Amino acid sequence: MRILAIDIGGSGLKAAVLDEQGTMLVDRVRVETPHPCWPDRMVEMLEELVTPLAPFDRVAVGFPGVVRDGVILTAPNLGTEEFRGCNLQMALEKRLGKPVRVLNDADLQGLAAIEGKGVEMVITLGTGMGSALFLNGHLAPHLELAHHPFRKGETYDEQLGNAALKRHGHKKWNRRVRKAIDLLRVLTNFDHLYIGGGNGEEIDFDLESNITIVPNEDGLRGGIWLWRERPVLKEAPRQSARSKARSQSAEES
């Protein structure tokens, strides 16, 4: 089974073909997300982007907003009014001629990142902030935590998104990320937190042993897990290169 994985982001549309183990069979392709972005135009661009990647058997799509049964309910960084009610799953099935499943992008990245043990949380730091929550490998109903109040009358999305990083600088943004982690720990009592997204590697403070930075490519690799019928208990937790270096430094000291 070859899975075409698509990651729709506020700044880029990415795609790759995966085998049954989640290994990329072709190099990832990417184009800029159009702004303004209309559903019909996005579907056209995705068809153009992935046609050279054929053949593939099924399609998994991560979308930055609330998705229910393939239908878009919110799209904060693309345009909720334009996308609300759009059956993206059906539209892509008609265009690509293959079965399609669409899920929130943080949920999809979480499927690749988690180990399937206990309460696991995923946050993505990119154009905005995404979140996902799992219990023993089962995905919980999606909560748009990014749009809940965080600090000074602004949401997590407004305080931790890419625009805030550029506007306020690296140091202040990192202080906010640290505070957000503390609040999310109290809120969910997670056993493990995974941090992904394009700005995950911008974190410069020491992370606790139950927090892992995961590669942005997990946003695509989660596609293979979306087509598996039941959660899979994975092996040992992974660490990013930065997390490993921190752990080794702590042991030596």
Helices and strands as residue ranges (DSSP letters): E 3-8, E 12-18, E 29-32, H 39-50, G 51-53, E 58-63, E 67-68, E 71-72, H 80-83, H 88-96, E 100-104, H 105-113, E 119-125, E 129-135, E 138-139, G 145-147, E 149-151, E 154-155, H 156-160, H 162-168, H 170-188, E 192-196, G 200-202, E 211-213, H 218-226, H 241-252
